[in-house]
């Protein structure tokens, strides 16, 4: 079982040695890992550290997601808009 308090998105990148990750529930939380498993491990501990930092700075802390999801997808690219 994956024990996360917030949802997580893991994105494959063009470089097969790196994956990016972020939480849509936890603003400002991002990271990178060398595998999906590495991202899950780093995200679990990173989310706890991120919430502790928010508490320390007296910033709002989002409520934990009662049904967090983990999505693994290809990296989303922004399309450039020609004017």
C-alpha positions in Angstrom: 0.0 0.0 0.0 1.2 3.5 -0.9 0.8 5.7 2.2 0.4 9.3 0.8 -1.7 12.0 2.3 -2.0 14.0 -0.9 -2.4 13.0 -4.6 0.8 12.6 -6.7 1.5 12.9 -10.4 4.7 11.3 -11.7 5.8 12.3 -15.2 8.2 10.5 -17.5 10.6 12.9 -19.2 12.6 12.7 -22.5 15.6 11.6 -20.4 14.9 7.9 -19.4 17.0 8.4 -16.2 14.6 11.0 -14.7 11.0 11.4 -13.7 9.4 14.6 -12.4 6.7 14.6 -9.7 4.3 17.0 -8.1 1.2 17.1 -6.0 -2.0 18.8 -7.4 -3.2 19.0 -3.7 -0.1 20.5 -2.2 0.9 23.8 -3.9 4.6 24.3 -4.5 5.5 20.6 -3.9 7.7 19.1 -6.7 10.7 16.8 -7.1 12.6 14.5 -9.4 13.6 10.9 -9.1 15.4 8.2 -11.1 12.5 5.7 -11.2 8.8 5.6 -10.3 9.7 3.9 -7.0 12.3 6.6 -6.2 9.6 9.2 -6.9 7.1 7.5 -4.5 9.7 7.3 -1.8 10.9 10.9 -2.2 7.3 12.1 -2.4 6.2 10.4 0.8 9.0 12.0 2.9 9.0 15.2 0.9 5.3 15.8 1.5 5.9 15.5 5.2 8.8 17.9 5.1 6.8 20.4 2.9 3.9 20.4 5.4 6.3 20.9 8.3 7.8 23.9 6.5 4.3 25.4 5.9 3.6 25.0 9.6 6.9 26.6 10.5 6.1 29.6 8.3 2.5 29.7 9.5 1.2 29.3 6.0 -2.1 27.5 5.2 -1.9 23.7 5.1 -4.2 21.9 2.7 -6.3 19.1 4.3 -5.1 15.6 3.5 -6.9 14.1 0.5 -9.2 11.3 1.8 -8.7 9.4 -1.5 -5.3 10.4 -2.9 -4.4 9.1 -6.3 -1.1 8.4 -8.0 -1.0 9.1 -11.7 1.9 8.1 -13.9 2.0 9.8 -17.3 4.2 11.3 -20.0 5.5 14.8 -19.4 2.9 17.4 -20.3 4.3 20.0 -22.7 3.1 23.5 -23.1 2.2 24.4 -26.6 3.6 27.7 -27.8 1.1 30.1 -29.2 2.0 31.9 -32.4 0.7 35.4 -32.4 
